[in-house]
Amino acid sequence: MNSVVFPTYHFSMREGVRIAYIDTSLPEDPSQKPTIIWVHGITSQALIWEKNIIVLREFCRCVALDLPGHGSSEKGLYEYSLQFYGQSILQLLEHLKLSEPVYLVAHSMGGQIAIKLVTQYPQLFRKLILVAPAGFEPFTESEKLILAQITADSVISRIQYYKFILNLKDYFYALNEKEYQKLAEFSRTFYDLDQNPFLHHLLERSVKAMLYEPVLKDLPKIKIPTLVFFGKNDKLIPNRLFHPHLTTQQIAESACKRIRKSKLILYDKCGHFLQYEQPIPFNTDLYQFIFG
């Protein structure tokens, strides 16, 4: 499958960071389609949503940003906290001058960012869709310290790209070889230290942000309807090093009990990038949640 070419635009955050985003709605388009904001996870990019946007754009205005330091957005020695990432989304909404609340779809680390946003700015969002979100799995202080130290190790960071390529299949239950090659190519520049000398900094700061800006206590504060997706064969959640006795389903069900207006959908034979691995059921379930 070849990548779909979507219209890409840019704006600058007040912090001076240039942000790239996809927008499927033409400025002169008179239609009043609802807007979906798509937020990717750590080391990912907006194009990870291509199999979903190509379908949902018929019914919604789809806007997917590259978070700071990712994709085609500007890279640098930024803060990379959840609040910093969240500001890029808030300032995107401000830039778009939207008059109605939006639907927020967020994956992995993006999900943890989204939880912070909807609890702090509920008036901006109509519904929340979390796709294999980070932040649902609790870690002890000692576990956090170990994970933070691993991420800060420059030796580990220097071989991160090769680790990613070798372990790419861990992100999926099953995906054909052409798709693996395509996704590897997506990330080749990002993991090339000659082209992205800020990689170590981003990884260290982003992982620490997920560890030390927890959201479990924020889940009961979510007021808007929330749909949560997980693949039952997710190899990233739970963490296999510290919590091998837990299952993805246990993590998901425990967290969803804290969200009052939530619905959980679990896909069999599916990994962490379920929106990419099983786009047809995902797109169908997402459409029904938005318009149902």
Stockholm file with secondary structure:
# STOCKHOLM 1.0

chainA/1-292         MNSVVFPTYHFSMREGVRIAYIDTSLPEDPSQKPTIIWVHGITSQALIWEKNIIVLREFCRCVALDLPGHGSSEKGLYEYSLQFYGQSILQLLEHLKLSEPVYLVAHSMGGQIAIKLVTQYPQLFRKLILVAPAGFEPFTESEKLILAQITADSVISRIQYYKFILNLKDYFYALNEKEYQKLAEFSRTFYDLDQNPFLHHLLERSVKAMLYEPVLKDLPKIKIPTLVFFGKNDKLIPNRLFHPHLTTQQIAESACKRIRKSKLILYDKCGHFLQYEQPIPFNTDLYQFIFG
#=GR chainA/1-292 SS CCCCCCCEEEEECTTSCEEEEEECSCTTCCCCCCEEEEECCTTCCGGGGHHHHHHHTTTSEEEEECCTTSTTSCCSSCCCCHHHHHHHHHHHHHHHTCSSCEEEEEETHHHHHHHHHHHHCGGGEEEEEEESCTTSSCCCHHHHHHHHHHHHCHHHHHTHHHHHHHHGGGGCSCCCHHHHHHHHHHHHTTTCTTTCTTHHHHHHHHHHHHHHSCCGGGGGGCCSCEEEEEETTCSSSSCTTTCTTCCHHHHHHHHHTTCTTEEEEEESSCCSCHHHHSHHHHHHHHHHHHHC
#=GC SS_cons         CCCCCCCEEEEECTTSCEEEEEECSCTTCCCCCCEEEEECCTTCCGGGGHHHHHHHTTTSEEEEECCTTSTTSCCSSCCCCHHHHHHHHHHHHHHHTCSSCEEEEEETHHHHHHHHHHHHCGGGEEEEEEESCTTSSCCCHHHHHHHHHHHHCHHHHHTHHHHHHHHGGGGCSCCCHHHHHHHHHHHHTTTCTTTCTTHHHHHHHHHHHHHHSCCGGGGGGCCSCEEEEEETTCSSSSCTTTCTTCCHHHHHHHHHTTCTTEEEEEESSCCSCHHHHSHHHHHHHHHHHHHC
//
